[in-house]
Amino acid sequence: MSRALVLCLFLLMQINIFAIQQDTLNLDEVVLKSSLINQTNPALSVSQISYKQNEIKPINFQEAIDFSAGLWITNSENQAQDNRMSIRGFGARSAFGIRGVKIILDGIPLTTPDGQSQVDNIPFDLIESIEVLKSLSSTRYGNASGGVVTINTLSEYKDKILIGTSFGSHNLKKTQGTYSISKANSTTIINVSKSESDGYREHSSYLNKSAFFKHIRNFQKLKVKFNILFFDSPFAYDPGGLTIESVDEDRSQARDRNVLYNSQESVKQLQTGLVLDWNTNIGQISSNIYYSNRDFVGLLPFTYGGYVELNRDFSGAEFSLKNRFENIEWIIGSSIQSQSDDRKRFENNEGVKGSRTLDQIESFKSYGAFALASYNKENYSIQSGLRLDLHKISLDDNIGIDQQYVDYSKSLKAFSPNIGLIYNLNKNDEVYINHGKSYETPSLSELSANPSGAGFNEDLSPMISSGFDIGFRKKSQNLSYSIAAFYIDTKDEIVRYELEGFEGMNFYRNLGTSKRVGAELEASYNLGSPGKLKASYTQSKYEFKNQGLSGNLAGIPKSNFAFEWLYGHKDFDLKLDLKYANSLFADNNNEVKVPSYLLSNIAMKNKFNFNSFYIEVGLHVRNLLDEKYYDNIRTNAFGNRFYEPASLRRFIFSINATF
């Protein structure tokens, strides 16, 4: 850790040296202002979601996180594309996975330094709490911090052994097992699972297996957390997007080219990390070190370059020191991250690997240092901070012109100051305001999707956002709610599009400028014996302007509403939820509007106690009202193939034995 910290600080001091290297293409320096992350009481918009061990568990990651206002998540059924998630519109461009939003699991970043995240490997059965930070937060988290999602798995597991199975519609089958052992100063949790399904649509079956190991050990002044996460998906088929005519004909069909070219993906990922929290005489030290390898093979529905092989190594380390001096609380820290993508493309001859068309190694190295401080009085807190980031992006092209080795590189540095204020009206009520900026570089996969051929797309620039939040929150014994309003200006918004002949491959360009304005409401009320009510509402408008063309950003509804009722009596539990999503546009020209929908789900379980163990029997009814809606919209798809229909009413039965 000490070597990593020294290296990080040394490289930051060399920022000007990197900027004048002969083989480096320098981007314009960006001066940024982002909201402060103060871990004690942030002047930021934050949603908190928690799960008790005995509650009805979510069936996927989308259900686990969907309740946060300002957050929009889709694509839970197409396992070849992973969840798509956006916070206040950031990340909406993503064709697969997550962009522009930081994901952190048990203190370890899942987001690579270039801003890419996948959540298909998260053990959502073990989620204990989720914190969604919606304010711009580059000061604390650097690149691609349009929002931050922090996920914590169970810190202790009351039962020693759990064995369970689930089965349901579309030949869904899932088996899992959890083993836990707790001692006075340590906890160990091991979870394994296997899930498979034929899928609602043709050509959408999948199989995945995962294993999760977590060990926590407490010493007198030191807490150690160690995680290992392994994920293996041998196949996940992609049915592709449909036109509205094809949906009306048969909403469960796959696109013919996706079947012809056997579109699918396979993934193996290993991730491990160590987190240390240490109380010392100079303050509270928090640090981590982590490594991840992801091996990916994808088949796309076209010939040239349609067979993709990617091997990604991702590693990093972070260090921070926190302390107080009278009324001043401060945090200083630094981080270093390294990403290397070995990317190869071949011809996809209708599902058969052909000749090589691309062979390049892409890397993204990131070095950051930050300082945060807050001046705290009884009724208010003034918060500010500063971060310096250096990113070095490079590409080694092993094909190039006339098979000659070609090298590309560029660098970007950014300063990220911030300011915020929080005022306590009384012990339960507080108001806050903050102003800041965030920046987001194109990811390596977006840069390498070059319409001109091999190498990086040199016309693609980082996007810069500036905005502010103002909010009010209240928390009492039975009632908690928060109200927030936001306004964000973005320059060089990155959007995706498709080209004729490469339908299914995504390209990216800068759209121009955009404005985001909206309001968010979250509330929960404890009814006592009748249970608990939760509700969230988002009203927003995301507009863009580009060379005389203006409209709404595609893929995000202007409003959505969620409601949940949780009820428990003795050994019986019930959960009812409703979700309404307003209409949205499928294209940036705003010529195609996707209709609104109302989705409802119900889940129940009952516990049967025996002498040395108990059994839980559960039932989930998804899409209770049989609503015809879309699990995902492929924005700006060529040929109007925007639509990925969601399944109609389906059932999931489960039985778990706990010892």
N, C-alpha and C positions, 0 to 999 in steps of 0.2 A: 504494500500500500504506500509506504513512504517513497519508494522509487517512482511509483506512478504519479504521486503528487508532485515530486520534484520535477519530473519530466514535463508534467502538465504546465507548471509555472514557468519552466524554462522556455517551452514552446510559445507560451503566451508573450513572453518578453521578446521573442523573435518575430513578432507579427509583421514588422516592416521588412524583415529580411525575406520572409516568404513572399511578400507582396511584390518584390522586385526581381525574383528569380526569372531567368530568361525563358524557362520553359513553362511559365505560368501565365494564363490569361486572367487578368484582374477584373473583377466586377466592381461596380461603384460601391464605395463604402456606405453602409446603411446605419443611420443613427435612429435608435428605437427607444420607445418608452413603454414599459409594461408594468402591469399591476404587481404589487408586492405579494409574495406568499409569506405570511406570518403564521406560523403553525399554532400560535396560542389563540389568536382571535383575528381571522383575516377580514380585511375590508374588501371582500370578494363575493361573487355569487357562487354558492356551493350547495349541492344536493347531497344528502346522506341517505343511504339505503342500508338496512340491516336485516339479517336473517338469524332467527334462533334455530338451534340444532333440530328441534322437534317440529318446526313449522313445515308446511307444504313447500317442497323445494321447486324451483323453476325447472322447466324441462330443457331449456337451452339458455345460451348467454343472452340472447335478445330479451327473453322474458325477465332475466335477472336484473337488467339495467334499464329497461324500457320506460320506467316510471318517471325519470328525471325530466322536468320541464326544460325546454331548449335543446333537448337531445332527440335525434331522429335516427332510428336504426332499422334496417331492413335485411332481407336476404338470409333468412334462417333455414330455408329449405334446400337451396342449391349449395351442396357441400363443396362443390368444385370452385366456388367463388368466395366463400367465407362471408361473414357479416360485413355489411357496409354501414358505417356510423358517421354521423356529423353532429357537431355541437355549434349551434348558432350559424349553421351553414358551412363551417369549416370541415372539410373531408367529403363534401357531397360529390366531388368529381370522381371519386374512386370507383373504378370498375370492379375491383376485387380487393378484399382486405380493407384496411383503414389508413387514411392519409390525414395529416394535419392535426392529429389528436394524439397526445401522449398516453400510453397505457403502461401502468406499473402494477406488478403482481408481487405482493409480499415484500415490498421494498426494492424489487429488481425491475429495471426498465425492460419492457417487451418491445418498445419502439426503437428501431435502429436509428443511427444518427442522421440518416437522410429522410426520416419521417415516415417509415413504413411500419405497420403493425398487423399482426394476425392474432385472432383470439380463438381459433379453432382448437387450440391445445389447452385452454384454461379449464381446470376442474371445477365447473360451475356447481356441482353437487356439494362442494365443500366451502362455498363462499359464505363468509361471515358478515362482511360489510363492504360497501362500495361508496366511494366519495367521488363525486363528479364536480370538478372545478370548471366553471364556464367562462370566467373572465380571462382576458388575454394575459399570458403568464410567462413570457420569454425570459423575464428577469430571473426566475428560479429554474426554468426547465429548458431554456434555449430554443433551438430550432423546432418548428412544427408544434407550437404550443397554443393553437387556437382553442384548446380545451385539454383537460387532464383527467384521466380516469384512474383512480387508485383502488385496487382490489386487494382485499385481505381474506385469506382462507382461515379456517378455524384454527384458533390458537390452542384449543384443547378439545378433545373428543371424549364425551362422558362414557360412551360405551366402548367395549374392547373390540368387538368384532361385529361387522354388519355384512350380510350377504343378501343381494337383491337381484331381481329380474323384472324387466318391463317388456311388454309386447303390445302391439296395437295395429292400427290401420296401415296399409301399404307395406305389410309384412315387416313392421318395425320390431326389432329384437335388441334388447340391451341387458347386459349382465354387469354387475359391479361388486366389488368387495372392498371393505375398509377395515384396517387393523390399527389400533391405537394402544399405546401404553404410556402411562403417566407416572412419574415419580415426584418426589418433593421438589426437585429443581429442574426437571426436564420433561419434555413431551415429544413423542415420536408418532407420526401419522403416516400410514402407507395406504394408498388408494390405487386400485387397478380397475379398468373398465373396458368394455367392448361394445360397440354399437354398430348396427347395420340396418339397412332398409332398402326396399325397392324404389321408394320415392313415389310421389303422386303422379309426376309426369313420366313419360317414356324416357329412357336413357338418362335416368337421374339416380340410379342406385349408388350406394356408397358403403364402405366399411372403414371403421377407424378403431384403433386401440390406443390406450394411454396408460401410463403409470406415473404416480406422483409420490414423492418422498419428502417429508418435512420433519426437521428436527430443531427443537428449541431448547436451549439450555441457559439457565440463569445462574450467574455467579454473584458475588457480593455487590460489585459495581459494574458488571458487564453482562450484557444479554447477547447471545449468539443465535442466529437463525440460518439454517442451511437447507436449501431446496434442490431437488432434482426433478425435472419434468421431462418425460419422454412421450412423444406422440408419433403414431404410425398410421397412415391412411394409404393402404395399397392401391385403392382406386376410389375415385369420386367422379361420376360422369356428369357432363354438363349438357343439359337439354337445349340451351341457347334461348335467345329471345325470339318472340313471335310478332307478326303483324296482327292488327286487330281483326282482320279477316280470318286469319288462322285460329285466333282465340275463339271467335264465334263458331267456327267449324268444329273445333275440338280443343278445349283448353288444356287437356292433359297430354297433347302430342308434343313431340320434340321437333326442333327445326331439322329439316331433312339433311342439310349440310353438316350439322353437328353429328348426326348418326353416320353419315358417309365417311367423315374424317375421324370418327371415333373420339370426339372431343372429351377430354377427361384430364384429371391431374392425379399424381401420387406424391405424397409428402412423408418424409421422415425428419423429425426434429428432436434434438437433444438440447436441453437448457439447464444450466446449473448456476447457483449464485450463493454468496455468503454475505450476510448482513451483520454488522457489529454496532451495538449501541453501548457507549461507555461513559459513565459519569466520572469525571476527573476533577482535579483542583482548578483547572483552567476553564472548565465548562463541560457541556455534554457533547461528546464526539459521536457522530454517526458516519458510518462508512460502509461501502459495499464493493464487491468485485464479482464479475459475472462473465459467462461465456455461453454462446449458443451456436449451434450448427443446424442449418436447414438444407435438406437435400430435396429438390423439387424437379418433377418431370411433368410437363403440360403439353397436351395436344390441342391445337387450335383448328378451327374449321376452314383452313386454306392451305395451299401447298407450300409456297415459298416462305421459309422460316416458321412454318406452322408446328414444328416439333421443337420444344424448348427444354433445355436442361440447365438447371441453376443450382450451384452449390454456394451457400452463403455462410461465412464465418462472421460472428458479431461478438465483440468483447468490450469491456469497459470497467471503469472504477470511478467511484465518487467519494468525496470526503467533505464533511461540514463540521463546524464548531459553533455551538450556540451557548450564549450566556446572558446574564443580566447585570446591569450596573445601575443601582438606584432605579430610576424610572425608564431606563433605556434597555431594551432587549435587542440583541444583535445576532446575526448569523453570517458567517463567512464560509465559503466552500469552493471546491473546484471539481471538475469532471474531465475525463478523457475517454473517448470512444473510438472504436475502429470497426469498420465494416468492409468486407471484401466479397464481391459477387463474381464468381466464375460463371459467366453466361455463354451458352452455346445455343445456336439455332440450326435446325436442319430442315430439309424438305419433309413435309408430311404427305406421303403418298397414300392417301386414304387410310390412314392409321398405321402405316409402315414408315419407319425412320429412313430417310434418304440422305442425300448429299448435304454436307455442311455449308451453311450460308453465312454464319456469323460465329466468331470465336473471340471473346474479349474478356479481360479481367477488369472489373470496375471497383474502385475503392472510394470510401468516404471516411475521412478522419476528422474528428471534432475535438476541440480543446476549449474549455470554458472555465471561468472563474467569476464568482459573484460575491456581493456583500449586501445584506439586508439589515435594516434597522427600524425600530419603532419606538416612539416616545409615548409612554403610557401613563395616563392619569386616571383618576377614579371614574370620570365620565367620558373620556375620549382617548383615542389613540391615533397618532399621526405616523404613517408608515411610508417608507421609501426604500429604494434599492438601486443597484447598478450591476450589470453583468457584461462581461466581455467574452465574445465567442470568436474562434477562428475555425473555419471549415476548409479543408483541402480535398478537392474532388479530382480524381484522375482516372484515366482509362488506358489500358494497354490493348491495342487491337492487333491480334495475331494473324489477321488476314490482310486487311488494308488494301492499298492500291498495288496491283501486280504482285500480290502475296507478300508485300513488304511490311515489316513490323512498324507500326505507327503508334505514337504516344500523344495523348491529350491530357491537359490538366487545367484546372482553374482554382481560384481561391476566393473566399468571401470572409470578411470580418464584420462584426456587428457589435455595437454598444447598445445596451438595453437598460435605460433608467426607468423609474416608475414613481408614482406617488398615490397615496390613498388615505382616507380618513374614515374612522368609525366613531359614532357617538352613541353612548348608552343613555336612553331616555329614562330607564329604570332597570331593575335587575332582570326583567323579562323582555324588554323591547329595546331595539337598537336600529339605527340607520347607518348607512355607509355610502361612500362614493369613491370611485377610483378612476384614474385615467391611465391609459397605456397603449402600447403597440405590440404587435407580434410579427414575426417574419417566418417565412416558410420557403425553403429551397425546393426545387424539383427533386423528386426521388431518383435514384439510379435507374430504376425500371422506366420511369418517365423520360429521363434524358436519353436512354438507349433506344426508346421507341422513336427512331429518327426517320421521318418520311424520305430523307435523302439517301438512306442506306446505313452503312456501318458508322460507328462513332457516336458521339453525343449530338443531340439537337442543340446547336449553339444559339438558336433563336429563342430558347425557353429561359425565362428569367425568374428569379424569386418573386414571391408575392409579399407585399408589406401591408399590414393592417394597423389602423389607429382607431381607438374607440374609448368609450367610458361606460361605466355602470353606475346606477343609483338604485338603492334598495332598502327595504325595511323587513325585519324579521322578528318574530315573537315566539317564545317558547314558554309554555306553562305545563302544569301537571297533566292536563288532558288535551290541550289544544296547542298545536304548533303550526305556524304558517310563515311563508316568506313571499314577498313581492319584489320583483326586480324589473328594471327597464334598461335597455342597452341601445347604443348607437355605435356603428363601426363603419369606417371607410377603408376600402381595400384597393390597392393599386396592383395591376398586373395579375388579376385573378387567373388561376390556372384551371382550364377546363379540358375535357376529353372529347374526342370525336373519332369517327371511323372513315376509312377510305374505301372506294370501290375496289374490289379484288382482294381486300384484306379484311372483309367483314368478320368480326370477332377479335381483331387486334386493335388495341386502343392507342391512339396518338394524342398528343397534348400540345396546347398552345396557350398563350396569354390572351385573355379576353379583352382587357381594358381596365376600367374601374368599376367598383360595385359598392353599394351601400346596404348595410344591414341595420334594421331597426325593429325592435320588438319588446314584448312584455311577457314575463313568466310568473306563474303563480303555482305554489305548492302548499298543500295543507294536509294535516292528519288530525284525527279526532278520536280519542279513546271513549267508546260508548259504555265501557264497563262490561257487564255480562253479555250484551248483544254483540260485542266484538269491537273492531276498529275500522274506521273509514279513512281512506287516503284518496287524494285527488291532485291532479296536475293539469295545467292549461298553458299553452303557448300560443301567442299571437305575434306574427312576424311578417316582415316584408323584406325580401332580398332582391334588389334591383341592380342591373348592370348597364353600363354605357360603353359602346365601342364603335368608334368611327361613324357616328350618326345613328347606329342601331342601339336600341334600348329595350329592356324587357326584364322578366323575372328569371333568376337562376333556376335551372332545371333540377328536378329530382327532390324538391323539398316542399312540403305543404305550407301554406301560409298560416294555418292554425291546426292544432290537434289537442285532444282532451283525453285524459285517462282517469278512470275511477276504479277503486278496489275496495272490497269488503272482506275482511278477515274475521272468521268466527271460530271459536273453539269452546267446547264443553266436554269436560272430563277427557275421554280418549278419542273424541271425534273432532275433526277439523274440516273447515269449509273455506274456500276462497272463490270469490266471484269477481271478475274484472271485465271492464268495458273500455274500448278504445275507439275514439272517433278521429279520423284523419280527413282534413279538407282536401279539395282537389289540388293537383300540382301539374306543372308542365313537364312534358317529356323531352322537350328540345329547347335550346336557347333562343330560337326564333319565336317561341310561344305560339306555335301553330297547332300543337297537339296537347289537349288537356286530358289528364287522367282523372276519372271521377272520384269523389269522396267515398268513404265507406265507414261502416260501423262494425267492429269486431268484438265478439264476446267469447269468454272462456269460463269454464267452471271446473273446479277440482275439489276432491274430498278424499279423506282417508280416515281409517279407524284403526285403533291399536287394540290388540288382543293380548292380555298379559298371562303368562304361564310362570311356573316356579322359578326357572333359571333363565328365561328368555322371553321376548315378546315378538309378535308378528304385526306388521302394519300392512294393511291392504288399501290400495288407492285407486282412484279413477280420475282421469283428466278427459274432459270433452272440449276439444279445440274447435273454434269457429262454430259455436253453439247454434247460431242462427243461419248457418249455411250461406254466409255472405260470399259473393263472387268478387274477389279483389285480387291485387297483385302483390306477390311476395317481394318483387323487385322490379324497378324500372331502369332499363339500360338507356341512360340519357344520351341523346344525340347519336343513336345507333343508325347505321346506314340502312336504307330501305325500310325505314319506319318499323324496325324489329325491336320495339321498345319493351315489350311485355313479357314478364315471367309470371304466369298465373299461379296463385297460391292454392293449396289444397282446400277442398270443401270440408264439411264436418268430419272429424276423425276422433278416434278414441285411443286412449293409452291406459292400459291396466298395469298395476305394479304390485309386487309383494316383496317385502323386506323382512328378514329375520335378524334380530339383534340379540347378541349374547353379552 
